[in-house]
Amino acid sequence: MVPRSFSERSMGLTVESAFDPRPSGELPSPLVSRPGARLFRVGPMDWLVYEDSRSYVGSSLIFESERIARRVRTYPDNWRDLTDEQLAALSLSR
């Protein structure tokens, strides 16, 4: 696979993604794997996204990085199939 990088404007922000040289499935510390979770990278920041159905208000997607956590309550059923850029844009929605 040839390393590639690209950027996309989304909601006034530039979202950058690049080829990740780590072996597939290798998670950065301190992010901890969760069942059904997906790891993605936006610029230099790694994100872990997973579905949380324990909330009393219904299911939501949780986006975690080393310093930020976001909860999104409205998301598509096929969220695991979204590109890194689409997930980054989704993480900014409510």
KAGIFEN-V136931 format. One record per backbone hydrogen bond with DSSP energy under -1.0 kcal/mol. NH is the residue of the N-H (numbers start at 1). CO is the residue of the C=O. Records with the same first field share a line. If there is no record, write none. Layout:
NH=CO, CO
//
This chain:
6=17
8=15
10=13
13=10
15=8
17=6
19=4
26=23
37=34
38=49
40=47
42=45
43=16
45=42
47=40
48=64
49=38
50=62
52=60
58=55
60=52
61=72
62=50
63=70
64=48
65=68
70=63
72=61
79=76
81=78
82=79
87=83
88=84
89=85
90=86
91=87
93=90
//
